[in-house]
Amino acid sequence: MNLTISGHQLEVTDALRNYARVKAQRLTDNQDKVLDAHMILGTEKLAQYAEATVNLRGKTLFAKAEGQDVYAAIDGLIDKLDRQLVRHKERAGDHRGADHFEH
């Protein structure tokens, strides 16, 4: 998976970039259809946030999460995207299996 990480009013340090890459690896562990992802890390007033757009074959997912710090926001973001990927995978499986059970 090709992952690009950028900052919005926030400097993306090497430690932050490595943390995001390790966490994002979880998205490809159970889903081989992830083509690429773009993650934006930033700060708004007192909140830290992370948002990402993930491109799959034929679908685009988006999620945004806020946290006490950027690391917590990344954790929340990956959790949200993971749930979306699982839901997408289940729906794709439901559509394929539907033809076999209709009479």
MOQUI-V991221 format. One record per run of one state. SS is the DSSP state (hx for helix, st for strand, lp for the rest). FROM is the first residue (numbers start at 1). LEN is the number of residues. If there is no record, write none. Layout:
ss & from & len
SS & FROM & LEN
SS & FROM & LEN
This chain:
ss & from & len
lp & 1 & 1
st & 2 & 7
lp & 9 & 5
hx & 14 & 16
lp & 30 & 4
st & 34 & 11
lp & 45 & 2
st & 47 & 10
lp & 57 & 2
st & 59 & 9
lp & 68 & 2
hx & 70 & 32
lp & 102 & 2
